[in-house]
């Protein structure tokens, strides 16, 4: 995977980076938000894209 398309997803509750993903930055300008499982919180929580 190319590094320019990579994004990090951070848990909003414990502030840890749990997931890495890709997105097309030309078509999606706003930051990505997903509801994913956090293994540190041991529950589903909102994950936001970080820099």
N, C-alpha and C positions, 0 to 999 in steps of 0.2 A: 504494500500500500504506500502511496505517496504521502509524504509528511505534510504537504500543504492542505490536504483534505481531512486530516485527522483532527478530532476534537476530543476533549476530556469531559466526562460527566461527573459532577460532584454532588454528593448527597447534601440536601439542604438542612438536615437535622444534625449530622455529626461532622459535616464539612470535610469528608474524605473523598478522594478520587477513587471511584470503583470501576468505572467503565470507560472504554475508548471506542470511538465510533468514527464514521465518515459522514460528510455531508457535502453537497454541492454548494459552495459559497457564492456562486454567481446567481443561483435561483433562490436560495434561502438566505435572506439578509439578517433576519432576527435570530436571536439565540434560541437554541433548541431546549425544550423541557420535556422530560419523560418521567412516567411513574414506573420505577424499577425497584427490584429487591436489593436492599443494602445488607451485606453480610455482617457488618459491624453493628448496625441497629437491630438486626434480625427481624426486619419487617419491610413492607413496601413503603417507599418514601419518594418524594419528588426529587429528581436529579436534574440539575441545570448545567448548561454548557459553560465551561470556564475558558480562560485565555490559554 
